[in-house]
Amino acid sequence: MLLEGIFPAITTPFLADGRLYLRKLEENVERYSRAPVSGIVVLGSTGEAVMLDDDESREVLRTASQAASPQKVLLAGTGRESAAATLKLAECAADLNYDAVLVRTPSYYGPLMRPLEMATYFRTIADRSPLPVVLYSIPKFTKYELPVDLVADLAAHPNIIGIKDSSGSIERIAQLVAATRNAPKRRTEVTHVFTAYTGRMRKQFETEGSPLASSELLKSGTPAIAIASKAKTPVRHKEVGFQVLSGSPDNVKQALDAGATGSVLAFGACAPQACQEIYMAWKDNDPALAMLKQERILEAARVVAGKFGIPGIKFACDLNGYYGGFPRVPLLPLHAEEQSKVVRVMEDIRN
């Protein structure tokens, strides 16, 4: 699976009493699907995944998958403390047509998580997962950072396709890129414009066919009526190596310069367009504009995501037309003074 561009790490909506608000999740995902981002991450850290039980996790994954556009790459956060529980949720994500699973490092038994234990955990998952695995290192929350040399070893596994690194360090991003540069290449399907060809796109094509108009009809001048053709799958192929995704909105442009293929961003949940504009400018080989776009979100990202975290992101979502609502206890909504700070920094960042 091709992992390039910006992937908002979306929130999980709750009612005031803490129950899932699935209708608002559906509305949010439908709107993210209309944004020019590459994909959506469901049940990452921003999705309060650790606050949900297994049944709730499955409901969130199901609702998001059904609401998402087939053109968007879907990553499911399936990390649990045991490999067995992680695999059960990975199987659910596969049944729901996700494209890959994002698996965080287990952390409860942190002092016992030596390289051998962590390597065994990820290799066990990768051996059995029906979906490609993206490693997830977020030391801010887990208090554990995947060693670069361990990532390099895991990158050789045929079912481990990348890492989301949330260290915030450009030096570490560069080290990960260098250490995994010689990882085996994978032949992956892409569209005719070399964007990701998702499993849901494939399923849609197999079900509906490719709308084509007959040449005779076009020559006659008669209004063309689309007819289904399943003669040829509308894809190309691309050789893709191990893909490094950054997790910090503070240095998206710098991470791309260091070799990252894209970013998974909590701040993207409330400002997907502003984050995407950084990538688009960089992709257009306009470093000055990319840096300008980067600087535009800097203060807001540091206040909303960096300082206030999930409650801040959810309030900023409310400001920008997405449903944010309440975080789940023990997290609490922002108070009035905190809200006013978010309003100020988000004033120029609208979707």
The 8 nearest C-alpha neighbors of each residue, nearest first, counted from 0:
[[1, 187, 2, 195, 98, 188, 99, 197],
 [0, 2, 195, 3, 187, 239, 194, 189],
 [3, 1, 0, 260, 242, 4, 261, 195],
 [2, 4, 261, 260, 1, 37, 5, 262],
 [5, 3, 261, 37, 278, 262, 260, 6],
 [4, 6, 262, 36, 37, 261, 275, 263],
 [5, 7, 263, 38, 39, 37, 262, 264],
 [8, 6, 267, 268, 264, 39, 9, 263],
 [7, 9, 40, 265, 264, 268, 45, 263],
 [8, 10, 268, 7, 46, 41, 40, 45],
 [11, 9, 46, 45, 12, 8, 268, 313],
 [10, 12, 46, 13, 24, 47, 9, 42],
 [13, 11, 20, 24, 19, 323, 10, 324],
 [14, 12, 19, 20, 17, 18, 325, 15],
 [13, 15, 17, 18, 16, 20, 19, 325],
 [14, 16, 17, 325, 13, 18, 324, 327],
 [17, 15, 14, 18, 13, 327, 325, 19],
 [18, 16, 14, 13, 15, 327, 19, 328],
 [19, 17, 14, 13, 16, 20, 15, 12],
 [18, 20, 13, 21, 12, 14, 17, 11],
 [21, 19, 13, 12, 14, 22, 23, 18],
 [22, 20, 24, 23, 19, 25, 62, 12],
 [21, 23, 25, 24, 20, 26, 62, 27],
 [24, 22, 26, 25, 21, 20, 27, 322],
 [25, 23, 21, 27, 22, 26, 12, 28],
 [24, 26, 22, 28, 23, 27, 66, 63],
 [27, 25, 23, 29, 24, 28, 30, 22],
 [26, 28, 24, 30, 29, 25, 321, 23],
 [29, 27, 31, 25, 30, 26, 67, 66],
 [28, 30, 32, 26, 27, 31, 66, 67],
 [29, 31, 27, 32, 33, 28, 26, 34],
 [32, 30, 28, 34, 33, 29, 27, 39],
 [31, 33, 29, 30, 68, 34, 67, 28],
 [32, 34, 30, 31, 35, 29, 68, 36],
 [33, 35, 31, 32, 36, 272, 30, 271],
 [36, 34, 33, 37, 272, 275, 32, 271],
 [37, 35, 5, 34, 38, 275, 6, 271],
 [38, 36, 4, 5, 71, 6, 72, 35],
 [37, 39, 72, 71, 6, 36, 73, 40],
 [38, 40, 6, 73, 7, 72, 8, 74],
 [39, 41, 8, 74, 75, 73, 7, 9],
 [40, 42, 75, 43, 9, 76, 74, 39],
 [43, 41, 46, 76, 48, 75, 44, 47],
 [42, 44, 76, 46, 45, 41, 48, 8],
 [43, 45, 46, 47, 48, 42, 49, 8],
 [46, 44, 47, 43, 10, 265, 8, 309],
 [45, 47, 10, 42, 11, 43, 48, 44],
 [48, 46, 45, 50, 44, 49, 42, 11],
 [47, 49, 42, 46, 50, 51, 44, 43],
 [48, 50, 47, 51, 44, 52, 79, 46],
 [51, 49, 48, 47, 52, 327, 328, 46],
 [52, 50, 48, 49, 55, 56, 53, 47],
 [51, 53, 55, 54, 56, 50, 49, 48],
 [52, 54, 56, 55, 57, 51, 88, 58],
 [55, 53, 57, 56, 52, 58, 51, 59],
 [56, 54, 58, 52, 57, 53, 51, 59],
 [57, 55, 53, 59, 54, 58, 51, 52],
 [56, 58, 60, 54, 55, 59, 61, 53],
 [57, 59, 55, 61, 56, 60, 62, 54],
 [60, 58, 56, 62, 61, 57, 63, 55],
 [59, 61, 57, 63, 58, 62, 64, 56],
 [60, 62, 58, 64, 59, 63, 57, 65],
 [63, 61, 59, 65, 64, 60, 58, 25],
 [64, 62, 66, 60, 65, 61, 67, 25],
 [65, 63, 61, 67, 66, 62, 60, 95],
 [64, 66, 62, 63, 67, 61, 25, 95],
 [67, 65, 63, 64, 25, 29, 28, 62],
 [68, 66, 64, 28, 65, 29, 32, 63],
 [67, 69, 70, 32, 71, 66, 29, 33],
 [70, 68, 199, 200, 71, 67, 197, 72],
 [69, 71, 68, 200, 197, 72, 196, 199],
 [72, 70, 38, 69, 68, 37, 73, 32],
 [71, 73, 38, 197, 98, 39, 37, 70],
 [74, 72, 97, 39, 98, 38, 40, 71],
 [73, 75, 40, 99, 100, 98, 97, 41],
 [76, 74, 100, 41, 101, 77, 40, 42],
 [75, 77, 101, 42, 43, 100, 78, 41],
 [78, 76, 85, 88, 102, 75, 89, 101],
 [77, 79, 102, 103, 85, 76, 80, 101],
 [80, 78, 85, 81, 84, 77, 105, 82],
 [79, 81, 105, 82, 78, 106, 107, 84],
 [82, 80, 83, 84, 79, 85, 105, 120],
 [81, 83, 85, 84, 120, 86, 124, 80],
 [84, 82, 86, 81, 85, 87, 124, 79],
 [83, 85, 87, 86, 81, 82, 79, 88],
 [86, 84, 79, 82, 78, 88, 83, 87],
 [85, 87, 89, 83, 88, 84, 82, 90],
 [88, 86, 84, 90, 89, 85, 83, 91],
 [87, 89, 91, 90, 86, 85, 77, 92],
 [90, 88, 86, 92, 91, 87, 77, 85],
 [89, 91, 93, 87, 88, 92, 86, 94],
 [90, 92, 88, 94, 89, 93, 95, 87],
 [93, 91, 89, 95, 90, 97, 94, 88],
 [92, 94, 90, 96, 95, 91, 97, 130],
 [93, 95, 91, 92, 96, 90, 97, 89],
 [94, 96, 92, 93, 97, 61, 91, 64],
 [97, 95, 93, 94, 199, 198, 92, 98],
 [98, 96, 73, 92, 93, 95, 99, 74],
 [97, 99, 73, 74, 198, 72, 197, 96],
 [100, 98, 131, 74, 130, 97, 132, 75],
 [101, 99, 75, 132, 74, 76, 133, 102],
 [100, 102, 76, 133, 75, 134, 77, 132],
 [103, 101, 78, 134, 135, 77, 76, 100],
 [102, 104, 135, 78, 136, 134, 105, 101],
 [103, 105, 106, 136, 135, 102, 141, 78],
 [106, 104, 80, 103, 107, 79, 81, 141],
 [105, 107, 109, 141, 108, 104, 143, 80],
 [108, 106, 109, 105, 80, 141, 110, 112],
 [109, 107, 106, 111, 110, 112, 105, 80],
 [108, 110, 106, 112, 111, 107, 143, 105],
 [111, 109, 112, 108, 113, 107, 106, 143],
 [112, 110, 109, 108, 113, 116, 107, 106],
 [113, 111, 109, 116, 110, 117, 108, 114],
 [112, 114, 116, 115, 111, 117, 110, 109],
 [115, 113, 117, 116, 118, 112, 149, 146],
 [116, 114, 118, 113, 117, 119, 112, 120],
 [117, 115, 119, 113, 118, 114, 112, 120],
 [116, 118, 120, 114, 119, 115, 112, 113],
 [117, 119, 115, 121, 120, 116, 114, 122],
 [118, 120, 116, 122, 117, 121, 123, 115],
 [121, 119, 117, 123, 118, 122, 82, 116],
 [120, 122, 124, 118, 123, 119, 125, 117],
 [121, 123, 125, 119, 124, 120, 126, 118],
 [124, 122, 126, 120, 121, 125, 119, 127],
 [123, 125, 121, 122, 127, 126, 128, 82],
 [124, 126, 122, 128, 127, 158, 123, 121],
 [127, 125, 123, 124, 122, 128, 158, 121],
 [128, 126, 124, 125, 129, 123, 86, 122],
 [127, 129, 125, 130, 124, 126, 86, 89],
 [128, 130, 93, 90, 127, 131, 89, 125],
 [131, 129, 99, 128, 93, 132, 100, 98],
 [132, 130, 99, 158, 159, 100, 160, 133],
 [131, 133, 159, 100, 99, 160, 158, 101],
 [134, 132, 101, 161, 162, 160, 100, 159],
 [133, 135, 162, 102, 101, 163, 161, 103],
 [136, 134, 103, 163, 102, 162, 101, 164],
 [135, 137, 164, 144, 145, 103, 165, 138],
 [136, 138, 165, 139, 140, 141, 166, 135],
 [137, 139, 142, 143, 141, 144, 140, 136],
 [140, 138, 137, 142, 141, 166, 165, 143],
 [139, 141, 138, 142, 137, 143, 106, 44],
 [140, 142, 138, 106, 143, 139, 137, 104],
 [143, 141, 138, 140, 139, 144, 106, 109],
 [144, 142, 138, 141, 145, 106, 109, 137],
 [143, 145, 138, 136, 146, 137, 142, 141],
 [144, 146, 136, 147, 143, 150, 149, 104],
 [147, 145, 149, 148, 144, 150, 114, 151],
 [146, 148, 150, 149, 175, 151, 145, 178],
 [147, 149, 151, 150, 146, 152, 178, 175],
 [150, 148, 152, 146, 151, 147, 153, 145],
 [151, 149, 153, 147, 152, 148, 154, 146],
 [150, 152, 148, 154, 179, 149, 153, 178],
 [151, 153, 149, 150, 154, 155, 148, 156],
 [152, 154, 150, 155, 151, 156, 149, 159],
 [155, 153, 151, 156, 152, 182, 150, 159],
 [156, 154, 153, 182, 152, 183, 157, 151],
 [155, 157, 154, 159, 158, 153, 125, 122],
 [158, 156, 159, 155, 160, 183, 154, 185],
 [157, 159, 131, 125, 156, 132, 160, 126],
 [160, 158, 132, 156, 157, 131, 154, 133],
 [161, 159, 241, 133, 132, 158, 242, 131],
 [162, 160, 242, 133, 241, 243, 159, 134],
 [163, 161, 134, 133, 243, 135, 244, 164],
 [162, 164, 244, 135, 245, 134, 243, 246],
 [163, 165, 245, 136, 246, 166, 162, 135],
 [166, 164, 246, 137, 167, 136, 245, 247],
 [165, 167, 168, 164, 137, 138, 246, 139],
 [166, 168, 247, 165, 169, 246, 245, 164],
 [169, 167, 171, 170, 166, 172, 165, 247],
 [168, 170, 172, 171, 254, 173, 167, 253],
 [171, 169, 173, 168, 172, 174, 257, 175],
 [170, 172, 174, 168, 173, 169, 175, 166],
 [173, 171, 169, 175, 174, 170, 176, 168],
 [172, 174, 176, 170, 257, 171, 175, 177],
 [175, 173, 171, 177, 172, 176, 178, 170],
 [176, 174, 178, 172, 177, 173, 147, 179],
 [177, 175, 173, 179, 174, 178, 180, 258],
 [176, 178, 174, 180, 175, 179, 173, 181],
 [177, 179, 175, 176, 151, 180, 174, 147],
 [180, 178, 151, 182, 176, 181, 177, 175],
 [181, 179, 177, 182, 178, 176, 241, 240],
 [182, 180, 179, 183, 178, 240, 177, 184],
 [181, 183, 179, 155, 180, 154, 241, 240],
 [184, 182, 155, 240, 181, 185, 241, 157],
 [185, 183, 240, 239, 238, 182, 186, 241],
 [184, 186, 239, 238, 187, 240, 183, 157],
 [185, 187, 238, 237, 239, 236, 184, 188],
 [188, 186, 237, 236, 0, 185, 238, 189],
 [187, 189, 236, 196, 235, 234, 237, 186],
 [190, 188, 196, 195, 193, 235, 194, 236],
 [189, 191, 234, 193, 194, 192, 196, 235],
 [190, 192, 193, 234, 235, 189, 233, 194],
 [193, 191, 190, 194, 189, 235, 195, 234],
 [194, 192, 190, 189, 191, 195, 235, 237],
 [193, 195, 190, 189, 192, 196, 1, 191],
 [196, 194, 189, 1, 197, 190, 193, 0],
 [197, 195, 189, 190, 188, 200, 194, 198],
 [198, 196, 200, 199, 195, 72, 98, 201],
 [197, 199, 201, 200, 202, 98, 96, 196],
 [198, 200, 202, 69, 197, 201, 203, 96],
 [201, 199, 203, 69, 197, 198, 202, 204],
 [202, 200, 198, 204, 199, 203, 205, 197],
 [201, 203, 199, 205, 200, 204, 206, 198],
 [204, 202, 200, 206, 201, 205, 207, 199],
 [203, 205, 208, 201, 207, 206, 202, 209],
 [206, 204, 202, 203, 208, 207, 201, 229],
 [207, 205, 203, 204, 208, 202, 201, 229],
 [206, 208, 204, 203, 205, 227, 209, 210],
 [209, 207, 204, 227, 229, 228, 205, 206],
 [208, 210, 228, 227, 211, 204, 229, 207],
 [211, 209, 227, 225, 226, 208, 228, 212],
 [210, 212, 225, 226, 209, 227, 213, 228],
 [213, 211, 225, 226, 223, 224, 214, 210],
 [212, 214, 216, 215, 217, 211, 226, 223],
 [215, 213, 217, 216, 218, 212, 219, 211],
 [216, 214, 218, 213, 217, 219, 212, 220],
 [217, 215, 219, 213, 214, 218, 221, 223],
 [216, 218, 214, 215, 219, 220, 223, 213],
 [219, 217, 215, 216, 220, 214, 221, 213],
 [220, 218, 216, 221, 217, 215, 214, 222],
 [219, 221, 218, 217, 222, 216, 223, 215],
 [220, 222, 219, 216, 223, 217, 218, 224],
 [223, 221, 220, 224, 217, 216, 219, 212],
 [224, 222, 212, 221, 217, 216, 225, 213],
 [223, 225, 212, 226, 222, 211, 216, 213],
 [226, 224, 212, 210, 211, 223, 227, 213],
 [225, 227, 210, 211, 212, 224, 228, 213],
 [228, 226, 208, 210, 209, 211, 229, 207],
 [227, 229, 209, 208, 230, 210, 226, 211],
 [230, 228, 208, 231, 209, 227, 232, 205],
 [229, 231, 228, 232, 208, 209, 227, 233],
 [230, 232, 229, 233, 228, 209, 234, 208],
 [231, 233, 234, 230, 229, 204, 209, 201],
 [234, 232, 231, 190, 191, 235, 209, 204],
 [235, 233, 190, 189, 232, 191, 188, 236],
 [234, 236, 189, 188, 190, 191, 237, 233],
 [237, 235, 188, 187, 189, 186, 234, 238],
 [236, 238, 187, 186, 239, 188, 189, 235],
 [237, 239, 186, 185, 184, 187, 240, 236],
 [240, 238, 185, 184, 237, 186, 187, 241],
 [239, 241, 184, 242, 185, 183, 182, 238],
 [240, 242, 161, 160, 182, 179, 154, 243],
 [243, 241, 161, 240, 260, 160, 244, 162],
 [244, 242, 259, 162, 161, 260, 163, 176],
 [245, 243, 163, 262, 261, 259, 260, 162],
 [246, 244, 262, 164, 163, 247, 165, 263],
 [247, 245, 165, 263, 264, 262, 164, 163],
 [246, 248, 167, 249, 245, 165, 250, 264],
 [249, 247, 250, 251, 264, 300, 266, 246],
 [248, 250, 247, 297, 251, 300, 301, 293],
 [251, 249, 253, 252, 248, 254, 247, 293],
 [252, 250, 254, 253, 248, 249, 255, 247],
 [251, 253, 255, 254, 250, 256, 289, 277],
 [252, 254, 256, 250, 255, 251, 257, 169],
 [255, 253, 257, 251, 256, 252, 259, 169],
 [254, 256, 259, 252, 258, 257, 253, 260],
 [255, 257, 253, 254, 258, 252, 259, 281],
 [258, 256, 254, 173, 255, 259, 253, 172],
 [259, 257, 255, 256, 176, 260, 254, 173],
 [258, 260, 255, 243, 254, 244, 261, 257],
 [261, 259, 3, 244, 243, 242, 255, 258],
 [262, 260, 4, 3, 244, 259, 5, 245],
 [261, 263, 245, 244, 5, 246, 264, 6],
 [264, 262, 6, 246, 7, 5, 8, 245],
 [263, 265, 267, 7, 266, 8, 246, 262],
 [264, 266, 8, 267, 268, 45, 7, 304],
 [267, 265, 264, 268, 269, 304, 300, 270],
 [266, 268, 271, 7, 270, 264, 265, 269],
 [269, 267, 9, 7, 266, 265, 8, 270],
 [268, 270, 316, 267, 315, 266, 271, 312],
 [271, 269, 267, 273, 272, 268, 266, 274],
 [272, 270, 267, 274, 273, 275, 268, 269],
 [271, 273, 275, 274, 270, 350, 276, 34],
 [272, 274, 276, 270, 275, 271, 348, 277],
 [275, 273, 271, 276, 272, 277, 267, 270],
 [274, 276, 272, 278, 277, 273, 5, 271],
 [275, 277, 279, 273, 278, 274, 280, 272],
 [278, 276, 289, 292, 275, 280, 279, 274],
 [277, 279, 281, 275, 276, 280, 282, 4],
 [278, 280, 276, 282, 281, 277, 283, 275],
 [281, 279, 289, 283, 277, 285, 282, 278],
 [282, 280, 278, 284, 289, 283, 279, 285],
 [281, 283, 279, 284, 280, 278, 285, 277],
 [282, 284, 280, 281, 285, 279, 286, 278],
 [285, 283, 281, 282, 286, 280, 289, 279],
 [284, 286, 280, 288, 283, 287, 281, 289],
 [287, 285, 289, 288, 281, 284, 290, 280],
 [288, 286, 290, 289, 285, 291, 280, 292],
 [287, 289, 291, 290, 286, 285, 280, 292],
 [290, 288, 280, 277, 286, 292, 281, 291],
 [289, 291, 293, 287, 292, 288, 286, 294],
 [290, 292, 288, 294, 293, 289, 295, 287],
 [291, 293, 295, 289, 277, 290, 294, 288],
 [294, 292, 290, 291, 295, 296, 277, 289],
 [293, 295, 297, 291, 292, 296, 290, 298],
 [294, 296, 292, 293, 297, 291, 298, 299],
 [297, 295, 299, 294, 293, 300, 298, 292],
 [296, 298, 294, 300, 299, 249, 295, 301],
 [299, 297, 301, 300, 296, 302, 344, 295],
 [300, 298, 344, 302, 296, 301, 297, 303],
 [301, 299, 303, 297, 304, 298, 302, 296],
 [300, 302, 305, 298, 299, 304, 303, 306],
 [301, 303, 306, 299, 300, 305, 304, 298],
 [302, 304, 311, 300, 307, 299, 312, 301],
 [305, 303, 308, 300, 307, 301, 306, 312],
 [304, 306, 301, 302, 308, 303, 307, 300],
 [307, 305, 302, 308, 304, 303, 301, 311],
 [308, 306, 311, 303, 304, 305, 310, 302],
 [309, 307, 304, 311, 310, 305, 306, 312],
 [308, 310, 312, 311, 313, 45, 307, 304],
 [311, 309, 313, 332, 312, 308, 326, 333],
 [312, 310, 307, 303, 314, 308, 309, 313],
 [311, 313, 309, 315, 314, 310, 303, 304],
 [312, 314, 323, 316, 310, 315, 311, 324],
 [313, 315, 317, 311, 316, 312, 323, 310],
 [314, 316, 318, 312, 317, 313, 269, 311],
 [317, 315, 269, 321, 313, 323, 319, 314],
 [316, 318, 323, 314, 322, 315, 321, 319],
 [319, 317, 315, 316, 320, 314, 321, 342],
 [320, 318, 316, 317, 321, 349, 350, 315],
 [319, 321, 317, 318, 316, 322, 350, 269],
 [322, 320, 316, 317, 27, 319, 323, 269],
 [321, 323, 317, 316, 324, 23, 27, 320],
 [324, 322, 313, 316, 317, 314, 321, 12],
 [325, 323, 322, 313, 12, 13, 314, 326],
 [324, 326, 13, 332, 15, 327, 323, 14],
 [325, 327, 330, 310, 331, 332, 328, 13],
 [326, 328, 330, 17, 329, 325, 13, 331],
 [329, 327, 330, 331, 326, 17, 50, 325],
 [328, 330, 327, 331, 326, 50, 332, 17],
 [331, 329, 328, 327, 326, 332, 310, 309],
 [330, 332, 326, 328, 329, 333, 310, 327],
 [333, 331, 310, 325, 326, 334, 330, 311],
 [332, 334, 337, 338, 310, 331, 335, 311],
 [333, 335, 337, 336, 338, 332, 331, 339],
 [334, 336, 338, 337, 339, 333, 340, 332],
 [337, 335, 339, 338, 334, 340, 333, 341],
 [338, 336, 340, 339, 334, 335, 333, 341],
 [337, 339, 335, 341, 340, 336, 333, 334],
 [338, 340, 342, 336, 337, 341, 343, 335],
 [341, 339, 343, 337, 338, 342, 344, 336],
 [342, 340, 338, 344, 343, 339, 345, 303],
 [341, 343, 339, 345, 340, 344, 346, 338],
 [342, 344, 340, 346, 341, 345, 339, 347],
 [345, 343, 299, 341, 346, 342, 340, 298],
 [344, 346, 348, 342, 343, 347, 341, 299],
 [347, 345, 343, 344, 348, 342, 349, 341],
 [348, 346, 345, 349, 344, 343, 295, 296],
 [349, 347, 345, 346, 273, 270, 350, 296],
 [348, 350, 319, 347, 270, 346, 345, 273],
 [349, 272, 319, 270, 348, 271, 273, 320]]
